[in-house]
Each structure stands twice: as C-alpha cells, then as structure tokens.
Amino acid sequence: MAARALAKIKASGEAERVPTRPILRLPQGQIQAYVHELLGSAGRVLRPKEVQLKVEQRVGREVSYDTVASFLSVAARDPGQPIVRTGHGRYRYRLGR
C-alpha cells in the first residue's frame, strides 16, 4: 500500500516540489573542532567573541556566543586540553603543542 502511494507521488512530480530543509544543527563537536583549529593556528591570545566570529565565518552561519565561551571555559580547566586561559576572557593554545 505504502509503496503504491510513494510511486504515485513520484509519478505526479510532487516529490520534486518538496523543499529541502537546511540542517538546523551542526554535527556534534563541530564547533569545538573549529575552536581548536582557530586557536591552534592563531599564534596569539584570542577573546571568545573573536573566536565566535571566526567560527561563524568558517561555517557560514551564526554560532552561539555562549556555546563558544562555555567550551573555552571548560576546556581551559581540563589539563588534558591544549587550551589555556591567560586572563579574564583571554585564551590561547598551550605553548609547545
């Protein structure tokens, strides 16, 4: 029954008129990967707002400031992460990495 209905929709051309939806969310960990990439290549201290704007340029869409700032804060407290907090609202990659 469902196969017949699907064939009927395809034959009518209606399936081609269905708009495609944009991806609403980035894949899990994608923003964090971009933050690592940006800090690693920056070679200097960056503020969360700078990182957010650069990530937005990279992905071509808006990214939540809170997501970026939260990741930087949490990562800087994890000794296993290469991100270091150098002062209030300032982050860089650990030297020697």
Beta strands, then each sheet from edge to edge (+ up, - down):
strand 1: 83-87
strand 2: 90-93
sheet 1: 1+ 2-
end
